[in-house]
Amino acid sequence: MNKEGLTKLKAIVLAIIIVVVIVGGSLSYFYLMAPAGQPEEIRIGASVPMSGELATWGKYLSFGYQYVFDKINKEEGGIYIDEVGKKLPVRLIIYDDESSPDKCAKNTERLILEDKVVALLSSGTPPIGVPGCTVAERYGVPIITASLPLEVVQEMMPKREYTWNIFFSIADPDVSIVARYFQALETVPAEMNNKKLVLFLEDSPEGVAFGNLYKGFAEKYGYQVVYEVYVPLGTTDFTDMIRKAQASGADIVMGLMIPPEGWAMLKQAYTLGWRPKFMAISKAFEPHDFVEAVGARISNGTCHLGFWAPWLYPGGQELADAYMKQYNEFWSQHIGDAAAAAQVLGDAIKRAGSLDPKKIHEAIKTTDLMTVNGRIRFVTDPNDPYYHQYIIPAFMMQWQNGEFKIVWPPEMANAQFWYPMPP
């Protein structure tokens, strides 16, 4: 080739590169990075805490996610993808984030860049889950979350586009779990509730957010916060905190703590003779491991936020039965929201008929699906604070003789509210 021809060839190559760079900005990472050849599976990714302090959550989330995709593969033969002209099985790739925010972020990036997943499901709790969502946002890959309270996500991620939240509200004046606590307590005779409130909160952004909300509702309902403590992660001795809380004379205790620490606090309080009339510690008092860890007597009468039970929505009992068969233990609420997130994602991929994350993302916007956690429709108005979120109507549950009971609101209850807690 002569010099003039070589120069023309270089110019053509340069022009092609420029076009690719320009067009590349509007293409999804999938088409730029997808492996050669016809895809043979639909890859979904999730980083969950299979070890560390939140390992219990990881078990619940991974079960709920896997249950749905196994059901799709077994009963439907996978999901039909227009681009390949056939049904493809769904493969869920799960990595253990070890209850670490940094590890969750790294796992999420690995799932996107190395495993080439087309969409993601989240880790549990905001401190761990939000870093993964942030990575998904960076790469423009849709992620549907479970176990991330909506307002905490709003505070930690004020700008979000590819993150879709399915969980309860902690701030809605009518259907949030915090509202449910105070609504139930309004039914107690005035002489049995001195409206003095103690708050035990984990020292984290989520703990701060919950603390602010508790205090806002306390003011609305005429409560006085007489003792408030932010518990450093890793605390094992709660004696001084318990003594101060006991000295405050409060009838009511609320808060947010990770399970091992919340369990230790409750057991130490019982040993020290402190048994307030009402205790509701979010996260710590929910998993059935809680009853096993502290005992039916100490847990008796404690309360927790509620957002799922097998008998509330279609398919729920089948899901709970499958969990109990696999693990030979009581079901957790978190398998409900996890399964719902997976159902929404499977439905979106089916309607998109594509493995392009951007098309899947667009399909999620128009979700209108009855799931095991109710009918889900996302808010799509960018000016709404609940943008790309769905509020699961909450209830208050109470442990009664080792059993999970819904006690508020009346239209969802299957048991009476015990107040005060049994000694």
Residue pairs with C-beta under 8 A, 6 or more apart in sequence:
1 9
24 32
28 140
28 356
28 357
28 358
29 112
29 139
29 140
29 141
29 357
30 116
30 118
30 355
30 356
30 357
31 356
33 113
33 116
34 116
34 355
35 116
38 84
39 81
39 84
39 88
39 355
40 88
41 88
41 89
41 90
41 91
42 78
42 79
42 81
42 88
42 89
42 90
42 91
42 118
42 349
42 355
43 91
43 93
43 115
43 116
43 117
43 118
44 65
44 69
44 90
44 91
44 92
44 93
44 117
44 118
44 119
44 120
44 121
44 345
45 92
45 93
45 94
45 95
45 108
45 111
45 112
45 115
45 117
45 119
45 120
45 121
46 61
46 62
46 65
46 92
46 93
46 94
46 95
46 111
46 120
46 121
46 122
46 123
47 94
47 95
47 96
47 97
47 103
47 104
47 107
47 108
47 111
47 123
47 132
48 57
48 58
48 61
48 62
48 94
48 95
48 96
48 97
48 123
48 124
49 55
49 57
49 58
49 96
49 97
49 98
49 99
49 123
49 124
49 128
50 58
50 59
50 62
50 94
50 96
50 97
50 98
51 58
51 96
51 98
51 99
52 97
52 98
52 99
52 100
53 99
53 233
53 258
53 259
53 260
54 99
54 124
54 125
54 128
54 258
54 259
55 99
56 259
56 287
56 289
56 332
57 124
57 125
57 147
57 287
57 334
58 96
58 99
58 123
58 124
59 327
60 124
60 287
60 332
60 334
60 335
60 338
61 121
61 122
61 123
61 124
61 146
61 147
61 334
61 338
62 94
62 338
63 323
63 326
63 327
63 335
63 338
64 146
64 319
64 334
64 335
64 336
64 337
64 338
64 339
64 340
64 341
64 342
65 92
65 94
65 121
65 338
65 339
65 341
65 342
66 92
66 94
67 319
67 322
67 323
67 335
67 339
67 342
68 339
68 342
68 343
68 346
69 90
69 91
69 92
69 342
69 346
72 78
72 79
72 90
72 346
73 89
73 90
76 87
77 87
77 89
78 87
78 88
78 89
78 90
79 87
79 88
79 90
79 346
79 349
79 350
80 86
80 87
80 350
80 353
81 87
81 88
81 349
81 353
81 354
81 355
82 353
82 354
83 353
83 354
83 355
83 356
84 355
90 346
92 121
93 111
93 115
93 117
95 107
95 110
95 111
96 103
96 107
97 103
97 104
97 107
97 123
97 128
97 132
99 128
100 128
101 127
101 128
101 130
101 131
102 131
104 123
104 128
104 129
104 131
104 132
105 131
105 132
105 134
105 135
107 132
108 120
108 131
108 132
108 135
108 136
108 143
109 135
109 139
111 117
111 120
112 120
112 135
112 136
112 139
112 141
113 139
117 141
118 141
118 349
118 355
118 356
118 357
118 360
119 141
119 142
119 143
119 144
119 345
119 348
119 349
119 357
119 360
120 132
120 136
120 141
120 142
120 143
120 144
121 143
121 144
121 145
121 146
121 338
121 341
121 342
121 345
122 129
122 132
122 133
122 143
122 144
122 145
122 146
122 147
122 148
122 341
123 129
123 132
123 147
124 146
124 147
124 148
124 334
125 147
125 148
125 206
125 283
126 148
126 149
126 152
126 153
126 156
126 205
126 206
127 204
127 205
127 206
129 145
129 147
129 148
130 148
130 153
130 156
130 157
132 143
133 143
133 145
133 148
133 153
133 157
133 160
133 163
134 157
136 142
136 143
136 162
136 163
137 157
137 160
137 161
137 162
137 163
140 162
140 357
140 358
140 361
141 162
141 357
142 162
142 164
142 345
142 348
142 357
142 360
142 361
142 364
143 162
143 163
143 164
144 164
144 166
144 341
144 342
144 344
144 345
144 364
145 153
145 163
145 164
145 165
145 166
145 167
145 341
146 166
146 167
146 334
146 337
146 338
146 340
146 341
147 167
147 334
147 337
147 338
148 165
148 167
149 167
149 168
149 169
149 170
149 206
149 209
149 210
150 165
150 167
150 168
150 169
150 170
150 171
150 386
150 389
150 391
151 169
151 170
151 171
151 209
151 213
152 170
152 205
152 206
152 209
152 210
153 160
153 163
153 165
153 389
154 385
154 386
154 389
155 205
155 209
156 205
157 163
160 387
160 388
161 388
162 361
163 388
164 344
164 364
164 378
164 388
164 389
165 388
165 389
165 390
166 337
166 340
166 341
166 344
166 373
166 376
166 389
166 390
166 392
167 307
167 337
167 389
167 392
168 176
168 177
168 305
168 307
168 391
168 392
168 393
168 394
169 175
169 176
169 177
169 391
169 394
170 176
170 177
170 178
170 209
170 210
170 213
171 178
171 213
171 216
172 179
172 391
173 179
175 391
175 393
175 394
176 213
176 394
177 282
177 305
177 306
177 307
177 394
177 395
177 396
178 210
178 213
178 214
178 217
179 217
179 394
180 305
180 306
180 394
180 395
180 396
180 408
180 409
181 217
181 254
181 280
181 303
181 396
182 217
182 218
182 220
182 221
182 223
183 408
183 409
184 396
184 407
184 408
184 417
185 193
185 221
185 252
185 278
185 419
186 221
187 417
188 419
192 251
192 277
192 419
192 420
193 251
193 252
193 277
193 278
194 249
194 250
194 251
195 221
195 222
195 223
195 224
195 251
195 252
196 223
196 224
196 226
196 248
196 249
196 250
196 251
196 252
197 214
197 218
197 223
197 224
197 225
197 226
197 250
197 252
197 253
197 254
198 225
198 226
198 227
198 228
198 245
198 248
198 250
198 252
198 253
198 254
198 255
198 276
199 211
199 214
199 215
199 225
199 227
199 228
199 229
199 253
199 254
199 255
200 229
200 231
200 241
200 245
200 253
200 254
200 255
200 256
200 257
200 262
200 265
200 281
201 207
201 208
201 210
201 211
201 228
201 229
201 230
201 231
201 255
201 256
201 257
202 230
202 231
202 233
202 256
202 257
202 258
202 261
202 283
203 230
203 231
203 232
203 233
204 233
206 256
207 230
207 231
207 256
208 230
210 255
210 256
210 282
211 228
211 230
211 256
214 225
214 254
214 255
215 225
215 228
217 223
218 224
218 225
223 252
226 248
226 249
226 250
227 244
227 245
227 248
227 250
229 241
229 244
229 245
231 238
231 241
231 257
231 261
231 265
233 258
233 261
234 261
235 261
235 264
236 261
236 264
237 268
238 264
238 265
238 268
238 269
239 268
239 272
241 265
242 265
242 268
242 269
242 272
242 274
243 272
245 253
245 269
245 274
246 269
246 272
246 273
246 274
250 276
251 276
251 277
251 278
251 420
252 276
252 277
252 278
253 276
253 278
253 279
253 280
253 281
254 279
254 280
254 281
255 262
255 280
255 281
255 282
256 281
256 282
256 283
256 284
257 265
257 281
257 282
257 283
257 284
258 283
258 284
259 283
259 284
259 287
259 289
259 290
259 293
261 284
262 281
262 283
262 284
262 285
262 290
263 284
263 290
263 293
263 294
265 281
265 284
266 279
266 281
266 284
266 285
266 294
266 298
266 299
266 302
267 294
267 298
269 275
270 298
275 421
275 423
276 420
276 421
277 419
277 420
277 421
278 303
278 419
278 420
278 421
279 285
279 301
279 302
279 303
279 421
280 302
280 303
280 304
280 305
280 396
281 302
281 304
282 304
282 305
284 290
285 299
285 302
285 303
285 304
285 399
286 304
286 305
286 332
286 333
286 334
287 332
287 334
288 329
288 330
288 331
288 332
288 404
290 299
290 399
291 299
291 330
291 399
291 402
296 399
296 401
296 402
299 399
299 402
300 399
300 400
300 401
300 402
300 421
300 422
301 398
301 399
301 400
301 418
301 420
301 421
301 422
302 398
302 399
302 421
303 396
303 397
303 398
303 399
303 407
304 396
304 397
304 398
304 399
305 394
305 396
305 397
306 333
306 394
306 395
306 396
306 397
306 406
307 333
307 336
307 337
307 373
307 392
307 393
307 394
307 395
308 316
308 333
308 334
308 335
308 336
308 337
308 372
308 373
308 392
309 316
309 333
309 336
309 397
309 404
309 406
310 316
310 317
310 319
310 320
310 321
310 331
310 336
311 317
311 414
312 374
312 412
313 336
313 370
313 371
313 372
313 373
313 374
314 370
314 372
315 371
315 372
316 336
316 372
316 373
319 331
319 335
319 336
319 339
319 372
320 331
320 335
323 331
323 332
323 335
324 330
324 331
330 404
336 372
336 373
337 373
337 392
339 371
339 372
339 373
340 371
340 372
340 373
340 374
340 376
343 369
343 371
343 372
344 364
344 367
344 369
344 371
344 376
345 360
345 364
347 363
347 367
347 369
348 360
348 363
348 364
348 367
349 355
349 360
349 363
351 363
351 366
352 359
352 360
352 362
352 363
354 360
364 378
365 378
365 380
367 376
367 377
367 378
368 375
368 376
368 377
369 375
369 376
370 376
373 392
374 392
374 393
376 390
377 390
378 388
378 389
378 390
379 386
379 387
379 388
379 389
379 390
380 387
380 388
381 387
393 412
395 406
395 408
395 409
395 412
395 413
396 406
396 407
396 408
396 417
397 404
397 405
397 406
397 407
398 405
398 407
398 415
398 417
398 418
399 405
400 415
400 418
405 413
405 414
405 415
406 412
406 413
406 414
406 415
407 413
407 415
407 416
407 417
407 418
408 417
